[in-house]
Amino acid sequence: MKMKSKREKDIAKIKAHRDLLKEQRRGKQNIERKEATLEEKPTILIVCEGKNTEPSYFKQFKLSSATVKAIGEGYNTVSLVKRTEQLAKIKDYDQVWCVFDKDDFNDTDFNNAILMSEGLDFNTAYSNQAFEYWLILHFNDHQGAGMLRSDYDDVINGLLESLPSTVVYDGKRSKLIEEDFFNLLVGIDTKTNNRRVDLAIKRAERNYNQHDHLNPASEQSTTTVFKLVRELLKYV
C-alpha cells in the first residue's frame, strides 16, 4: 500500500477543515431560515369609537407582514381608552391604537383621552371633528379651516360625483367603507398622478403641524389618522 506524503496529508487536512466549515455554515443558515419562518408577524390592535365606519375602513387594508385586529366598541373619549386598556391586557400586541372623534364631546374629556392614551403608551388616531374629515382629504386639499361634520357626507359625495365612478358614501345609515370606496381612497389621483392616500397623509400632516397641540379640542379641522395609516402602509 502506497504511503501518503506529508504534503498529501496536509492537503487532506486542509480539505477536511474546509468541508467542516462549509457544513457549519450550512447548519447556521438552516437555523436562521427556520427562525425566520417561525417568526410571528407583528400584531396591531385598533380600538375604534365607531362600530361601522372606522373598523370597516381599517379591515380593508390587506397587510402581508402584520396582523391587524380592528374593533368597533361604541365607547367614546376617556371610556374608549379605558376599554382599550382592558382589551390590550388580553393579548400582547406590538402596537395599540385608540381611534376616536371630537364630535360634541366635552373638550376636557377629549383632551384627557389623548393624554390618558399616551400615558398608557397607546397611540392615538383622533379626528376633530369626525373621522370623515380624513376621507375628505383624499379628494380635497382642505386647508384645515372649520368644517361642520353635518356637512361631511354631502362634501364626500359631491367629491365622488366628480370622479368617473358610481360610488356613494352612505354616511347616515350603514356608514360602512366598502371595497369599491376603499379602492378609490388608495387609488391614483389623475391630476397629480399620486395615490390619494399619500395625498391625504401629506395634507393631514400639514394641517396638524399648524397647531401646537396644547388644546387638541380646539384644533378644528385636524386628524391624526394619517399616523396610523402611514404605519399600516409599511406592512402592505
Secondary structure, DSSP 4 states (H G I P E B T S, - for coil): -PPPPHHHHHHHHHHHHHHHHHHHHHHHHHHHHHHHHHPPPPEEEEEESSSSHHHHHHTT---SS-EEEEEE----HHHHHHHHHHHHTTS--SEEEEEEE-TTS-HHHHHHHHHHHHHTT-EEEEEES-THHHHHTTT----S----GGGHHHHHHHHHHTSS------TTTT----HHHHHHHHSEETTTTEEHHHHHHHHHHHHHTTS--S-GGG--SEE-HHHHHHHHHTT-
